[in-house]
Amino acid sequence: MKKIEAIIRAIKFDEVKEALSKINVNFFTYYEVRGFGIEKGQAISYRGAVYDMGYIARYKIEILIDTEKVDEVMDCIAAVAKTGEAGDGKVFVSNLEKIIRIRTGEVDHNAL
């Protein structure tokens, strides 16, 4: 079992969500995150003054998945989230040692 974490541009979130659904990944956790990197934050002009936001809005997606589907899910996210510009994001994979479904007590693969 693996945990896939992807940090993607906010504008690509809906496309990634739809693409994951097409490959039968219908459950994941996501939340808004902020960060900065090579591309730097955006400057916003308001009433003639320029403000440096200092961060770039992103979404972080967390998916728990069987090991066999890892490459398919990673390829899907990378293909759909790509714009070719700096700041497209990252995809990370880590091992899961144990999972338990609280409601039923099922563990590991059955808990997914």
WOFENTA-V725957 format. One record per helix or strand of 3 or more residues. SS is the DSSP state (A for helix, B for strand). FROM is the first residue (numbers start at 1). LEN is the number of residues. If there is no record, write none. Layout:
# WOFENTA-V725957
<<SS & FROM & LEN> <SS & FROM & LEN>>
This chain:
# WOFENTA-V725957
<<B & 2 & 8> <A & 10 & 13> <B & 29 & 7> <B & 43 & 4> <B & 49 & 4> <B & 56 & 10> <A & 67 & 15> <B & 89 & 7> <A & 108 & 4>>
